[in-house]
């Protein structure tokens, strides 16, 4: 049955004219999902109606189908790389299994709401845990990669990307601890009679500490990604002019950070209770949009590389995956389900965090592998504008890393005693010669 569904999505993804239309659909669905989730405690009597349940089901089914087609699109973009790494493939298989569990839990909630008119909060906890665990695995894995690449290339963009990835992974871990602790104390079953109330956090409690960590790490992740984007786009400061460039770049950051003035310092909050409802509604509405706007900015450098250069089709596919994944990851930045609304709006947005972080790792890793194994692609990037040099750097660093792995593999096959046959020795010699031939060819190209 699962094979049939996988075959269907794989076949359907081939028929899609442009994957960008699916991303636009998911973005629209996520924004609707986030807006209703963040406003749920204000409008719970409306969303628990039959129309609210219908909207939830439409949002959820649209999200799940679109997500699977995008994941099928990314998984079918297999490339043949001369020096292959098995560790990343093992991690990818583990994440694929976790995504399958994620979908099963999501479908269970939809069926419960449709048939039984309630849902079990344990499934919210499972989805929250699985999705953020995927983010932890994917982001730490790619962060470690960037730290290793930075050791051989010493480029500031690599260090920032490494810090950004690890911060995202830590934030996901704190999210599990913080929101999971709240969900555990919620009622076991949620139906339409449940009143949505935002959880209260006691002073001097461990939950309050987790709340601060979660809040400020989320902001730090946004800021580090913004710094990364500014490093990749700095070539455009000459074309736009420094003043216009920094205004364009700083507006999304200022919009995102402006929430601190309200949430932490209490500025602009009206004193009259009659105005408080209206203020809360519009503040949450506008704050929800700050993350998707940031996602659009953060994906821009990768779209520019694709637009400005006639690059290899496979590399274009992986850059497209990376750009769309960043867009979706930050679009999901402000949703939550710990207040357990009925139906659980915010679930689609929480669920997309894991798959989108997986796509970020796939886009970065396979772009680096492809550049490392293809001198023509590296030449195109090396001779182009400055913002593509980031990819040249990670490609060269990954090639050195891959060569080190290959040398270790060859070393293990070297004879340790005189009983080795001539056939074994010939096999080792052939591999060494082939490796040196590839390495020498690459060194000649670099010198030229």
LUMLUM-360807 format. One record per residue (C-alpha): residue number from 1; residue in three letters; x, y, z negated. Coordinates in nm, 2 decimals. Layout:
N
NUM; ALA; X; Y; Z $
...
***
This chain:
448
1; UNK; 0.00; 0.00; 0.00 $
2; UNK; 0.28; 0.24; -0.10 $
3; UNK; 0.47; 0.15; 0.22 $
4; UNK; 0.16; 0.23; 0.42 $
5; UNK; 0.13; 0.58; 0.27 $
6; UNK; 0.50; 0.64; 0.31 $
7; UNK; 0.48; 0.54; 0.68 $
8; UNK; 0.18; 0.76; 0.73 $
9; UNK; 0.35; 1.07; 0.58 $
10; UNK; 0.67; 0.99; 0.77 $
11; UNK; 0.47; 0.97; 1.10 $
12; UNK; 0.26; 1.28; 1.02 $
13; UNK; 0.57; 1.49; 0.93 $
14; UNK; 0.70; 1.42; 1.29 $
15; UNK; 0.38; 1.57; 1.43 $
16; UNK; 0.41; 1.90; 1.23 $
17; UNK; 0.49; 2.19; 1.46 $
18; UNK; 0.68; 2.38; 1.19 $
19; UNK; 0.74; 2.28; 0.83 $
20; UNK; 0.71; 2.65; 0.74 $
21; UNK; 0.33; 2.64; 0.77 $
22; UNK; 0.32; 2.37; 0.50 $
23; UNK; 0.54; 2.58; 0.28 $
24; UNK; 0.31; 2.88; 0.33 $
25; UNK; 0.01; 2.66; 0.24 $
26; UNK; 0.19; 2.53; -0.08 $
27; UNK; 0.29; 2.89; -0.17 $
28; UNK; -0.08; 3.00; -0.14 $
29; UNK; -0.20; 2.70; -0.34 $
30; UNK; 0.06; 2.76; -0.62 $
31; UNK; -0.02; 3.13; -0.65 $
32; UNK; -0.39; 3.04; -0.69 $
33; UNK; -0.30; 2.77; -0.94 $
34; UNK; -0.07; 3.00; -1.14 $
35; UNK; -0.31; 3.29; -1.15 $
36; UNK; -0.60; 3.08; -1.28 $
37; UNK; -0.37; 2.90; -1.53 $
38; UNK; -0.23; 3.22; -1.67 $
39; UNK; -0.57; 3.37; -1.70 $
40; UNK; -0.74; 3.05; -1.83 $
41; UNK; -0.78; 3.17; -2.19 $
42; UNK; -0.97; 3.48; -2.05 $
43; UNK; -1.19; 3.31; -1.80 $
44; UNK; -1.23; 2.95; -1.94 $
45; UNK; -1.61; 2.96; -1.92 $
46; UNK; -1.58; 3.01; -1.54 $
47; UNK; -1.31; 2.76; -1.45 $
48; UNK; -1.48; 2.47; -1.65 $
49; UNK; -1.78; 2.49; -1.42 $
50; UNK; -1.85; 2.26; -1.13 $
51; UNK; -1.71; 2.52; -0.89 $
52; UNK; -1.39; 2.54; -1.10 $
53; UNK; -1.35; 2.16; -1.09 $
54; UNK; -1.40; 2.17; -0.72 $
55; UNK; -1.13; 2.44; -0.68 $
56; UNK; -0.89; 2.24; -0.90 $
57; UNK; -0.94; 1.92; -0.69 $
58; UNK; -0.90; 2.11; -0.36 $
59; UNK; -0.58; 2.28; -0.49 $
60; UNK; -0.44; 1.96; -0.63 $
61; UNK; -0.51; 1.74; -0.32 $
62; UNK; -0.38; 2.01; -0.08 $
63; UNK; -0.06; 2.04; -0.29 $
64; UNK; 0.00; 1.67; -0.32 $
65; UNK; -0.04; 1.61; 0.06 $
66; UNK; 0.17; 1.91; 0.16 $
67; UNK; 0.44; 1.81; -0.09 $
68; UNK; 0.46; 1.45; 0.04 $
69; UNK; 0.49; 1.57; 0.40 $
70; UNK; 0.77; 1.81; 0.31 $
71; UNK; 0.95; 1.54; 0.11 $
72; UNK; 0.91; 1.30; 0.40 $
73; UNK; 1.06; 1.57; 0.63 $
74; UNK; 1.37; 1.60; 0.41 $
75; UNK; 1.42; 1.23; 0.36 $
76; UNK; 1.40; 1.15; 0.73 $
77; UNK; 1.68; 1.40; 0.81 $
78; UNK; 1.95; 1.13; 0.76 $
79; UNK; 2.29; 1.21; 0.89 $
80; UNK; 2.59; 0.99; 0.96 $
81; UNK; 2.89; 1.11; 0.76 $
82; UNK; 3.23; 0.96; 0.80 $
83; UNK; 3.31; 0.95; 0.43 $
84; UNK; 2.99; 0.86; 0.23 $
85; UNK; 2.92; 0.90; -0.14 $
86; UNK; 2.71; 0.64; -0.31 $
87; UNK; 2.66; 0.82; -0.65 $
88; UNK; 2.44; 1.09; -0.50 $
89; UNK; 2.23; 0.83; -0.32 $
90; UNK; 2.17; 0.64; -0.64 $
91; UNK; 2.06; 0.96; -0.81 $
92; UNK; 1.83; 1.04; -0.51 $
93; UNK; 1.67; 0.69; -0.54 $
94; UNK; 1.61; 0.75; -0.91 $
95; UNK; 1.45; 1.08; -0.84 $
96; UNK; 1.23; 0.94; -0.57 $
97; UNK; 1.10; 0.68; -0.82 $
98; UNK; 1.03; 0.95; -1.07 $
99; UNK; 0.84; 1.15; -0.81 $
100; UNK; 0.63; 0.85; -0.74 $
101; UNK; 0.54; 0.83; -1.12 $
102; UNK; 0.46; 1.20; -1.11 $
103; UNK; 0.21; 1.15; -0.82 $
104; UNK; 0.05; 0.85; -1.00 $
105; UNK; -0.01; 1.06; -1.32 $
106; UNK; -0.14; 1.35; -1.12 $
107; UNK; -0.39; 1.13; -0.93 $
108; UNK; -0.50; 0.97; -1.26 $
109; UNK; -0.59; 1.32; -1.40 $
110; UNK; -0.79; 1.40; -1.08 $
111; UNK; -0.98; 1.07; -1.11 $
112; UNK; -1.05; 1.12; -1.48 $
113; UNK; -1.19; 1.47; -1.42 $
114; UNK; -1.40; 1.36; -1.12 $
115; UNK; -1.54; 1.04; -1.27 $
116; UNK; -1.53; 1.08; -1.65 $
117; UNK; -1.54; 1.46; -1.68 $
118; UNK; -1.24; 1.48; -1.91 $
119; UNK; -0.86; 1.41; -1.90 $
120; UNK; -0.61; 1.27; -2.14 $
121; UNK; -0.34; 1.52; -2.25 $
122; UNK; -0.08; 1.23; -2.25 $
123; UNK; -0.07; 1.26; -1.87 $
124; UNK; 0.00; 1.64; -1.89 $
125; UNK; 0.29; 1.55; -2.12 $
126; UNK; 0.42; 1.28; -1.88 $
127; UNK; 0.40; 1.51; -1.58 $
128; UNK; 0.57; 1.79; -1.77 $
129; UNK; 0.85; 1.55; -1.89 $
130; UNK; 0.90; 1.37; -1.55 $
131; UNK; 0.90; 1.69; -1.34 $
132; UNK; 1.15; 1.87; -1.57 $
133; UNK; 1.36; 1.56; -1.61 $
134; UNK; 1.41; 1.56; -1.23 $
135; UNK; 1.52; 1.92; -1.25 $
136; UNK; 1.77; 1.83; -1.53 $
137; UNK; 1.92; 1.55; -1.32 $
138; UNK; 1.93; 1.73; -0.99 $
139; UNK; 2.05; 2.07; -1.12 $
140; UNK; 2.32; 1.93; -1.35 $
141; UNK; 2.44; 1.70; -1.07 $
142; UNK; 2.47; 1.98; -0.82 $
143; UNK; 2.62; 2.21; -1.09 $
144; UNK; 2.90; 1.97; -1.16 $
145; UNK; 2.96; 1.95; -0.78 $
146; UNK; 3.00; 2.33; -0.76 $
147; UNK; 3.24; 2.33; -1.06 $
148; UNK; 3.45; 2.07; -0.88 $
149; UNK; 3.44; 2.27; -0.56 $
150; UNK; 3.53; 2.59; -0.74 $
151; UNK; 3.85; 2.42; -0.88 $
152; UNK; 3.98; 2.38; -0.52 $
153; UNK; 3.85; 2.70; -0.36 $
154; UNK; 3.82; 2.96; -0.65 $
155; UNK; 3.53; 3.15; -0.49 $
156; UNK; 3.31; 3.36; -0.72 $
157; UNK; 2.99; 3.25; -0.53 $
158; UNK; 3.07; 2.88; -0.61 $
159; UNK; 3.11; 2.96; -0.98 $
160; UNK; 2.79; 3.16; -0.99 $
161; UNK; 2.60; 2.88; -0.82 $
162; UNK; 2.74; 2.63; -1.07 $
163; UNK; 2.64; 2.84; -1.36 $
164; UNK; 2.29; 2.90; -1.20 $
165; UNK; 2.23; 2.53; -1.15 $
166; UNK; 2.34; 2.43; -1.50 $
167; UNK; 2.13; 2.71; -1.65 $
168; UNK; 1.83; 2.58; -1.46 $
169; UNK; 1.90; 2.23; -1.59 $
170; UNK; 1.92; 2.36; -1.95 $
171; UNK; 1.60; 2.56; -1.91 $
172; UNK; 1.42; 2.25; -1.79 $
173; UNK; 1.55; 2.05; -2.09 $
174; UNK; 1.43; 2.33; -2.33 $
175; UNK; 1.09; 2.33; -2.14 $
176; UNK; 1.04; 1.96; -2.22 $
177; UNK; 1.12; 2.02; -2.59 $
178; UNK; 0.92; 2.34; -2.63 $
179; UNK; 0.60; 2.27; -2.42 $
180; UNK; 0.61; 1.90; -2.51 $
181; UNK; 0.60; 1.99; -2.88 $
182; UNK; 0.29; 2.20; -2.83 $
183; UNK; 0.12; 1.94; -2.61 $
184; UNK; 0.17; 1.66; -2.87 $
185; UNK; -0.04; 1.86; -3.11 $
186; UNK; -0.32; 1.92; -2.87 $
187; UNK; -0.64; 1.71; -2.87 $
188; UNK; -0.61; 1.37; -2.70 $
189; UNK; -0.90; 1.43; -2.46 $
190; UNK; -0.99; 1.76; -2.30 $
191; UNK; -1.34; 1.83; -2.15 $
192; UNK; -1.55; 2.13; -2.05 $
193; UNK; -1.65; 2.21; -2.41 $
194; UNK; -1.29; 2.27; -2.51 $
195; UNK; -1.21; 2.64; -2.58 $
196; UNK; -0.88; 2.75; -2.42 $
197; UNK; -0.67; 2.92; -2.68 $
198; UNK; -0.30; 3.02; -2.65 $
199; UNK; -0.10; 2.83; -2.91 $
200; UNK; 0.02; 3.03; -3.21 $
201; UNK; 0.38; 2.99; -3.32 $
202; UNK; 0.48; 3.02; -3.68 $
203; UNK; 0.76; 3.26; -3.78 $
204; UNK; 1.09; 3.09; -3.88 $
205; UNK; 0.98; 2.77; -3.71 $
206; UNK; 1.19; 2.55; -3.48 $
207; UNK; 0.92; 2.60; -3.22 $
208; UNK; 0.98; 2.98; -3.23 $
209; UNK; 1.36; 2.92; -3.16 $
210; UNK; 1.27; 2.70; -2.87 $
211; UNK; 1.03; 2.96; -2.74 $
212; UNK; 1.31; 3.22; -2.74 $
213; UNK; 1.55; 2.99; -2.57 $
214; UNK; 1.29; 2.90; -2.31 $
215; UNK; 1.20; 3.26; -2.24 $
216; UNK; 1.55; 3.41; -2.22 $
217; UNK; 1.70; 3.11; -2.03 $
218; UNK; 1.43; 3.15; -1.77 $
219; UNK; 1.53; 3.52; -1.73 $
220; UNK; 1.90; 3.42; -1.72 $
221; UNK; 1.83; 3.17; -1.44 $
222; UNK; 1.65; 3.44; -1.24 $
223; UNK; 1.94; 3.69; -1.29 $
224; UNK; 2.21; 3.44; -1.20 $
225; UNK; 2.02; 3.35; -0.88 $
226; UNK; 1.99; 3.72; -0.81 $
227; UNK; 2.36; 3.77; -0.85 $
228; UNK; 2.42; 3.47; -0.62 $
229; UNK; 2.19; 3.63; -0.36 $
230; UNK; 2.37; 3.96; -0.38 $
231; UNK; 2.71; 3.79; -0.32 $
232; UNK; 2.57; 3.61; -0.01 $
233; UNK; 2.40; 3.93; 0.13 $
234; UNK; 2.68; 4.18; 0.05 $
235; UNK; 2.78; 4.19; 0.42 $
236; UNK; 2.44; 4.36; 0.48 $
237; UNK; 2.53; 4.65; 0.26 $
238; UNK; 2.73; 4.79; 0.56 $
239; UNK; 2.44; 4.75; 0.80 $
240; UNK; 2.17; 4.89; 0.57 $
241; UNK; 2.39; 5.14; 0.38 $
242; UNK; 2.48; 5.08; 0.01 $
243; UNK; 2.19; 5.28; -0.14 $
244; UNK; 1.92; 5.12; 0.07 $
245; UNK; 2.08; 4.78; 0.02 $
246; UNK; 2.08; 4.80; -0.36 $
247; UNK; 1.73; 4.95; -0.37 $
248; UNK; 1.60; 4.66; -0.16 $
249; UNK; 1.79; 4.40; -0.37 $
250; UNK; 1.71; 4.56; -0.71 $
251; UNK; 1.33; 4.60; -0.67 $
252; UNK; 1.24; 4.23; -0.72 $
253; UNK; 1.48; 4.21; -1.02 $
254; UNK; 1.33; 4.53; -1.18 $
255; UNK; 0.98; 4.40; -1.12 $
256; UNK; 1.06; 4.07; -1.28 $
257; UNK; 1.24; 4.22; -1.58 $
258; UNK; 0.97; 4.48; -1.64 $
259; UNK; 0.77; 4.21; -1.82 $
260; UNK; 1.01; 4.23; -2.11 $
261; UNK; 0.89; 4.59; -2.19 $
262; UNK; 0.55; 4.45; -2.25 $
263; UNK; 0.61; 4.10; -2.39 $
264; UNK; 0.90; 4.18; -2.62 $
265; UNK; 0.88; 4.55; -2.70 $
266; UNK; 0.50; 4.59; -2.68 $
267; UNK; 0.52; 4.90; -2.45 $
268; UNK; 0.21; 5.01; -2.25 $
269; UNK; -0.02; 4.78; -2.46 $
270; UNK; -0.35; 4.98; -2.52 $
271; UNK; -0.46; 5.03; -2.88 $
272; UNK; -0.83; 5.00; -2.80 $
273; UNK; -0.97; 4.64; -2.79 $
274; UNK; -1.20; 4.74; -2.51 $
275; UNK; -0.90; 4.81; -2.28 $
276; UNK; -0.70; 4.51; -2.40 $
277; UNK; -0.89; 4.25; -2.20 $
278; UNK; -0.85; 4.45; -1.87 $
279; UNK; -0.48; 4.52; -1.95 $
280; UNK; -0.41; 4.15; -2.02 $
281; UNK; -0.58; 4.04; -1.71 $
282; UNK; -0.39; 4.27; -1.48 $
283; UNK; -0.06; 4.23; -1.65 $
284; UNK; -0.08; 3.85; -1.62 $
285; UNK; -0.20; 3.88; -1.26 $
286; UNK; 0.10; 4.10; -1.16 $
287; UNK; 0.36; 3.91; -1.37 $
288; UNK; 0.26; 3.59; -1.19 $
289; UNK; 0.36; 3.74; -0.86 $
290; UNK; 0.71; 3.84; -0.98 $
291; UNK; 0.85; 3.48; -0.95 $
292; UNK; 0.73; 3.42; -0.59 $
293; UNK; 0.86; 3.76; -0.48 $
294; UNK; 1.20; 3.66; -0.63 $
295; UNK; 1.18; 3.32; -0.45 $
296; UNK; 1.14; 3.50; -0.11 $
297; UNK; 1.45; 3.72; -0.18 $
298; UNK; 1.66; 3.42; -0.30 $
299; UNK; 1.58; 3.22; 0.02 $
300; UNK; 1.67; 3.51; 0.25 $
301; UNK; 2.05; 3.44; 0.29 $
302; UNK; 1.99; 3.09; 0.42 $
303; UNK; 1.72; 3.20; 0.67 $
304; UNK; 1.97; 3.46; 0.79 $
305; UNK; 2.24; 3.21; 0.86 $
306; UNK; 1.99; 3.00; 1.06 $
307; UNK; 1.87; 3.30; 1.25 $
308; UNK; 2.20; 3.47; 1.33 $
309; UNK; 2.39; 3.16; 1.43 $
310; UNK; 2.35; 2.88; 1.68 $
311; UNK; 2.44; 2.61; 1.44 $
312; UNK; 2.40; 2.23; 1.45 $
313; UNK; 2.05; 2.10; 1.44 $
314; UNK; 2.11; 1.88; 1.14 $
315; UNK; 2.28; 2.16; 0.94 $
316; UNK; 1.99; 2.39; 1.03 $
317; UNK; 1.75; 2.13; 0.89 $
318; UNK; 1.94; 2.11; 0.56 $
319; UNK; 1.96; 2.49; 0.53 $
320; UNK; 1.59; 2.50; 0.59 $
321; UNK; 1.53; 2.25; 0.32 $
322; UNK; 1.75; 2.46; 0.08 $
323; UNK; 1.58; 2.78; 0.16 $
324; UNK; 1.22; 2.65; 0.13 $
325; UNK; 1.32; 2.46; -0.19 $
326; UNK; 1.44; 2.78; -0.36 $
327; UNK; 1.13; 2.96; -0.25 $
328; UNK; 0.90; 2.69; -0.41 $
329; UNK; 1.12; 2.65; -0.72 $
330; UNK; 1.09; 3.01; -0.82 $
331; UNK; 0.73; 3.04; -0.70 $
332; UNK; 0.66; 2.79; -0.99 $
333; UNK; 0.84; 3.00; -1.24 $
334; UNK; 0.56; 3.14; -1.45 $
335; UNK; 0.30; 2.85; -1.49 $
336; UNK; 0.23; 2.63; -1.79 $
337; UNK; -0.02; 2.37; -1.91 $
338; UNK; 0.05; 2.38; -2.28 $
339; UNK; -0.28; 2.56; -2.34 $
340; UNK; -0.46; 2.26; -2.19 $
341; UNK; -0.73; 2.43; -1.98 $
342; UNK; -1.02; 2.23; -1.83 $
343; UNK; -0.95; 2.14; -1.55 $
344; UNK; -0.57; 2.17; -1.60 $
345; UNK; -0.49; 2.46; -1.37 $
346; UNK; -0.11; 2.51; -1.36 $
347; UNK; -0.05; 2.14; -1.31 $
348; UNK; 0.05; 2.17; -0.95 $
349; UNK; 0.29; 2.45; -1.03 $
350; UNK; 0.45; 2.25; -1.31 $
351; UNK; 0.47; 1.94; -1.09 $
352; UNK; 0.65; 2.12; -0.80 $
353; UNK; 0.95; 2.21; -1.02 $
354; UNK; 1.10; 1.86; -1.01 $
355; UNK; 1.06; 1.79; -0.63 $
356; UNK; 1.18; 2.14; -0.54 $
357; UNK; 1.49; 2.11; -0.75 $
358; UNK; 1.56; 1.78; -0.58 $
359; UNK; 1.53; 1.94; -0.24 $
360; UNK; 1.77; 2.22; -0.36 $
361; UNK; 2.03; 1.94; -0.44 $
362; UNK; 1.96; 1.76; -0.11 $
363; UNK; 2.00; 2.08; 0.09 $
364; UNK; 2.32; 2.19; -0.07 $
365; UNK; 2.49; 1.85; -0.09 $
366; UNK; 2.42; 1.73; 0.26 $
367; UNK; 2.50; 2.07; 0.41 $
368; UNK; 2.84; 2.04; 0.24 $
369; UNK; 2.89; 1.68; 0.36 $
370; UNK; 2.79; 1.76; 0.71 $
371; UNK; 3.03; 2.06; 0.74 $
372; UNK; 3.30; 1.85; 0.58 $
373; UNK; 3.27; 1.58; 0.85 $
374; UNK; 3.22; 1.81; 1.15 $
375; UNK; 3.50; 2.04; 1.27 $
376; UNK; 3.28; 2.21; 1.53 $
377; UNK; 3.02; 2.32; 1.27 $
378; UNK; 3.30; 2.44; 1.04 $
379; UNK; 3.45; 2.64; 1.33 $
380; UNK; 3.11; 2.81; 1.40 $
381; UNK; 3.07; 2.91; 1.03 $
382; UNK; 3.43; 3.02; 0.99 $
383; UNK; 3.43; 3.26; 1.28 $
384; UNK; 3.08; 3.41; 1.20 $
385; UNK; 2.97; 3.68; 0.95 $
386; UNK; 3.07; 3.68; 0.59 $
387; UNK; 2.75; 3.54; 0.44 $
388; UNK; 2.82; 3.20; 0.61 $
389; UNK; 3.16; 3.17; 0.45 $
390; UNK; 2.99; 3.03; 0.14 $
391; UNK; 2.90; 2.72; 0.34 $
392; UNK; 3.25; 2.69; 0.49 $
393; UNK; 3.40; 2.70; 0.15 $
394; UNK; 3.18; 2.42; 0.00 $
395; UNK; 3.23; 2.21; 0.32 $
396; UNK; 3.61; 2.24; 0.29 $
397; UNK; 3.60; 2.17; -0.08 $
398; UNK; 3.38; 1.87; -0.03 $
399; UNK; 3.61; 1.73; 0.24 $
400; UNK; 3.90; 1.75; -0.01 $
401; UNK; 3.69; 1.57; -0.27 $
402; UNK; 3.58; 1.31; -0.02 $
403; UNK; 3.95; 1.25; 0.08 $
404; UNK; 4.04; 1.20; -0.29 $
405; UNK; 3.76; 0.94; -0.32 $
406; UNK; 3.88; 0.76; -0.01 $
407; UNK; 4.24; 0.75; -0.13 $
408; UNK; 4.12; 0.60; -0.46 $
409; UNK; 3.93; 0.34; -0.26 $
410; UNK; 4.23; 0.25; -0.05 $
411; UNK; 4.45; 0.24; -0.36 $
412; UNK; 4.22; -0.02; -0.52 $
413; UNK; 4.27; -0.24; -0.21 $
414; UNK; 4.65; -0.22; -0.22 $
415; UNK; 4.81; -0.56; -0.31 $
416; UNK; 4.91; -0.60; -0.67 $
417; UNK; 5.09; -0.93; -0.62 $
418; UNK; 5.27; -1.12; -0.35 $
419; UNK; 4.98; -1.37; -0.30 $
420; UNK; 4.79; -1.11; -0.08 $
421; UNK; 4.74; -1.24; 0.27 $
422; UNK; 4.86; -1.06; 0.58 $
423; UNK; 4.49; -1.00; 0.68 $
424; UNK; 4.43; -0.80; 0.36 $
425; UNK; 4.74; -0.60; 0.42 $
426; UNK; 4.64; -0.53; 0.78 $
427; UNK; 4.30; -0.41; 0.66 $
428; UNK; 4.46; -0.16; 0.42 $
429; UNK; 4.70; -0.04; 0.68 $
430; UNK; 4.42; 0.01; 0.93 $
431; UNK; 4.22; 0.22; 0.68 $
432; UNK; 4.52; 0.43; 0.59 $
433; UNK; 4.61; 0.50; 0.95 $
434; UNK; 4.25; 0.59; 1.03 $
435; UNK; 4.23; 0.82; 0.73 $
436; UNK; 4.56; 0.99; 0.82 $
437; UNK; 4.44; 1.03; 1.18 $
438; UNK; 4.13; 1.22; 1.06 $
439; UNK; 4.32; 1.42; 0.81 $
440; UNK; 4.60; 1.52; 1.06 $
441; UNK; 4.34; 1.62; 1.32 $
442; UNK; 4.17; 1.84; 1.06 $
443; UNK; 4.49; 2.00; 0.95 $
444; UNK; 4.58; 2.09; 1.31 $
445; UNK; 4.24; 2.25; 1.35 $
446; UNK; 4.29; 2.46; 1.04 $
447; UNK; 4.63; 2.58; 1.15 $
448; UNK; 4.49; 2.69; 1.48 $
***
